[in-house]
Amino acid sequence: MSIPSLTLEVGLFTQVTGLSAQVDVMEYPEGGINTFVHRLPTRIKQGNITLKRGVTKEKALIEWFQKSVVKVQPTDLSINVLDELGNTVQSWSFRNAYPVKWTGSDLNAGGNEFMTQSLEVAHSGMKVM
């Protein structure tokens, strides 16, 4: 993932969820016609994306989140899926993205799970490239 306007390469993620877009539909009943209701497309609703990875020493995710708490600065964001050789398989770009939630792992000395962190990001539009 990269954030060009912040000149930031945020890194690699094990999981990205929320890549979705949905067209809202407005139902419009026409007077005198009772056999159907017009269903008209309206807006596209974008879901938030969630980026998840293991905990590392790199602090870019939490710093980006903390900056947004003080003053949100929407920026463009891109996500690339890479194959085993590092070649781009699929890319997405997101307009006016900013973090809305950061989550860390529960700390459990007796557990055997990997420590992870996740960042939820809101945006104004997705483009598949």
C-alpha positions as CSV (number, residue, x, y, z in Angstrom):
1,M,0.0,0.0,0.0
2,S,1.2,3.5,-0.7
3,I,0.1,7.0,0.1
4,P,1.6,9.2,-2.6
5,S,0.7,12.6,-1.2
6,L,2.3,11.7,2.1
7,T,5.3,10.2,0.3
8,L,4.7,7.1,2.4
9,E,5.1,3.4,1.5
10,V,3.1,1.9,4.3
11,G,4.0,-1.7,3.6
12,L,2.6,-5.2,3.2
13,F,-0.6,-6.5,4.6
14,T,-1.9,-10.0,5.2
15,Q,-5.5,-9.1,4.8
16,V,-7.6,-6.3,3.2
17,T,-11.3,-6.4,3.7
18,G,-14.2,-4.1,2.7
19,L,-13.4,-3.7,-1.0
20,S,-17.0,-3.0,-2.0
21,A,-19.3,-0.6,-3.8
22,Q,-23.1,-0.7,-3.8
23,V,-25.7,1.2,-5.9
24,D,-28.6,2.5,-3.8
25,V,-32.0,2.1,-5.4
26,M,-34.9,4.5,-5.1
27,E,-38.3,3.0,-5.5
28,Y,-40.8,5.3,-7.4
29,P,-44.4,4.2,-7.7
30,E,-46.1,5.7,-10.7
31,G,-49.6,6.9,-10.2
32,G,-52.3,4.8,-12.0
33,I,-49.9,1.9,-12.6
34,N,-50.2,-0.8,-9.9
35,T,-48.4,-3.7,-11.7
36,F,-44.9,-2.6,-10.8
37,V,-42.8,0.1,-9.1
38,H,-40.0,1.9,-10.9
39,R,-36.6,1.1,-9.4
40,L,-34.1,3.8,-10.2
41,P,-30.3,3.8,-9.4
42,T,-29.2,6.7,-7.3
43,R,-25.8,6.9,-5.5
44,I,-22.9,4.5,-5.1
45,K,-22.2,3.7,-1.5
46,Q,-18.5,2.9,-0.7
47,G,-17.6,0.6,2.2
48,N,-14.7,1.3,4.5
49,I,-11.6,-0.8,3.8
50,T,-9.7,-2.5,6.6
51,L,-6.0,-3.2,6.4
52,K,-4.5,-5.9,8.7
53,R,-0.9,-7.0,9.3
54,G,1.4,-8.2,12.0
55,V,2.9,-5.8,14.5
56,T,6.2,-4.3,13.3
57,K,8.5,-1.6,14.5
58,E,7.3,0.6,11.5
59,K,5.0,3.3,12.9
60,A,3.4,4.8,9.7
61,L,-0.1,3.4,10.3
62,I,-0.5,4.7,13.9
63,E,1.1,8.0,13.0
64,W,-1.3,8.5,10.0
65,F,-4.2,7.7,12.3
66,Q,-3.0,10.1,15.0
67,K,-2.6,12.9,12.5
68,S,-6.1,12.4,11.3
69,V,-7.5,12.7,14.8
70,V,-6.1,16.3,15.1
71,K,-6.8,17.4,11.5
72,V,-8.1,15.1,8.8
73,Q,-6.2,15.4,5.6
74,P,-7.8,13.2,3.0
75,T,-5.3,11.8,0.5
76,D,-5.2,9.3,-2.3
77,L,-4.3,5.7,-1.5
78,S,-3.4,2.8,-3.6
79,I,-3.4,-1.0,-2.9
80,N,-1.5,-3.5,-5.1
81,V,-1.9,-7.3,-5.0
82,L,1.5,-8.8,-5.7
83,D,2.4,-12.3,-6.9
84,E,5.2,-14.4,-5.5
85,L,7.7,-12.6,-7.7
86,G,6.6,-9.1,-6.7
87,N,4.7,-8.4,-9.9
88,T,1.4,-6.4,-9.6
89,V,-1.6,-8.6,-10.3
90,Q,-4.4,-6.1,-9.4
91,S,-4.5,-2.5,-8.2
92,W,-7.1,-0.3,-6.5
93,S,-6.9,3.4,-5.9
94,F,-9.0,5.3,-3.4
95,R,-9.9,9.0,-3.5
96,N,-9.8,11.2,-0.4
97,A,-8.9,8.4,2.0
98,Y,-8.3,8.9,5.7
99,P,-8.1,6.5,8.7
100,V,-11.1,6.2,11.0
101,K,-10.1,3.4,13.4
102,W,-6.9,1.7,14.5
103,T,-7.0,-1.6,16.4
104,G,-4.2,-3.6,18.0
105,S,-4.1,-7.2,19.3
106,D,-5.1,-8.2,22.7
107,L,-2.1,-9.0,24.8
108,N,-2.1,-12.6,26.1
109,A,1.2,-14.0,27.5
110,G,-0.3,-17.5,27.4
111,G,-1.7,-17.4,23.9
112,N,0.0,-18.5,20.7
113,E,-1.6,-16.0,18.3
114,F,0.4,-13.5,16.2
115,M,0.1,-9.9,17.3
116,T,-1.7,-7.9,14.7
117,Q,-2.8,-4.4,14.0
118,S,-5.5,-3.1,11.7
119,L,-6.5,0.2,10.2
120,E,-9.9,1.1,9.0
121,V,-10.0,3.7,6.2
122,A,-12.9,5.7,4.8
123,H,-12.8,7.0,1.3
124,S,-14.8,8.8,-1.4
125,G,-14.4,6.4,-4.3
126,M,-12.7,3.3,-5.5
127,K,-11.2,2.7,-8.9
128,V,-10.0,-0.7,-10.1
129,M,-6.9,-0.5,-12.3
